Amino acid sequence: MTEFITGLSPDLGWGLILEIFLRFLLLSLLATGGALSLAPAMHKYLVVQKGLITDTQFIGSIALAQSAPGPNVLFVTVLGWQAAGFWGALAMTVGCLIPSAVLAVYAGRKIVSNPNSFWMRGLREGLAPIAIGLTFATAVVLLKPWITEWRVWLLTIASISVAYFTRLAPIYLIAVGAAIGAFGFLNP
């Protein structure tokens, strides 16, 4: 009955929901390159430290959210749902959106008002390599469970090559990946 009224199971409390909210509030400030660049820190917190979800749930949540149309940040909501239900999804999503949205609006105004200043130029040029590095770290976290699986590496390298060297729409890569996975070609 308590679970129905509060929306939380007895082993998940409001303290955890508040902790999740605050953690993602702080992480959001580091989201250079988008929310996906925070996946390694999210993985460490949700899977390694708290044990709220498994590696498989983590990767599956990101894959599900990234294959759906909409903003990149959708995976945070799916992770929150997996970790702590409705309130976890709400806490993670709102926590992840508030600081980065406020910071983006503030920075956008500063860039428009003074686009050639030393600091704005430094931000633009200095954050690009950081965003690339954080995105690469996300790729490493997502590939880690399949580190010895040559078929996954082959598909990954083929996807990178097609995306880089052709103008093929990403939806085709997603469809091919879904078909390969559905038919079990990546299972050991």
Secondary structure, DSSP 8 states (H G I E B T S, - for coil): -HHHHHSS-TTS-HHHHHHHHHHHHHHHTT-TT-GGGGHHHHHIIIIIIS-SS-HHHHHHHHHHHHHSSS-TTHHHHHHHHHHHHHHHHHHHHHHHHHHHHHHHHHHHHHHHHSTTSHHHHHHHHHHHHHHHHHHHHHHHHHHGGGTT-HHHHHHHHHHHHHHHHS---HHHHHHHHHHHHHTTTT--
